[in-house]
Amino acid sequence: MVNLGASNEVRVKELVDSLMKLTRYNGRIIWDTSMPDGPPRRRLDASKAIKEFRFEATTDLKEGLKKTIKWYAKT
C-alpha cells in the first residue's frame, strides 16, 4: 500500500472545522468520548510514494479539500 498526500500533521478538530466551513455545514458534531486515547492529530507517511514514484504532494490540505468537495458536488 502507498499513501498519497501531504505529510503535514493536522489536528482532527482542525480538519473537522475546515470541512464544516468549506461545506457550510451548520449541524452538530458529536465527538466519541468513549475513546479518550484516540489520536488528536494525524500525519500521513508518504515516504513510500516519494521513494517508489518520486511523488510529493504539491497541493496543501485546505486547497485539496476544496477541490475534493467541488469534485464531489459535481457527481
N, C-alpha and C positions, 0 to 999 in steps of 0.2 A: 504494500500500500504506500502511496506517495501523497503527502499533504501539499496542496497548492494554496498559497495565500501569503499574506504578510506575516512576519514573525513578531509583530508588536504585541506586547501584553495589553490586555483590556480587562477592566473590571466588568463583571457580569451586570451589575447595576447600571453602569455607564452604557453598555451595549443595549440594554432594555430601554433606557431613557432615550437613546438615539433612535431606536426603532419606533418608539411611541411618537416622538417628534416628527420623524420623517413620514410616518403613515397617518399622522394626525389622529392617533388612537387616544380616545379620552376615557377609556374604560379603566377598570381597576386591575392592578397586578396583585396576585396573591403569591407570596413567597412561601415555599415549603420549609417551615422552620423545624420540621422533624429531622432534617438533615443538617445539623449545625456544623458538621465538618466538611460540608460541600465546598468546592473551590470558589472563593470570592472573585477570582480572576482567571483568565485563560490566556495561554500563549501557544500558538501553533509552532510545531517544529517542522520547518520547511527545508531542513538541511539535506534531506534525501533528494528533493526536487532540484536543489542547487547542484548537488553532486552528480545526479544522473542525467539531468536535462539542461543544466545551466539556466534554470528558471528562477527568476527573482521577481516578486510582485512589484508592479510599478504604480498600482492604484492603492490609495490609503483606504482604511476601513470605512469611513463615512462615505466617501465617494463610491466605493464598491457597494455599500448598502443602497445608496440612491439608485445606482444603475440596476441592481438586482430588483428593487421594488418597482422601478419603471418597467423592466422587462416582464416581471410577473403580472403587472396590471394589464399588460397587452395580451396575455394568453388567456 
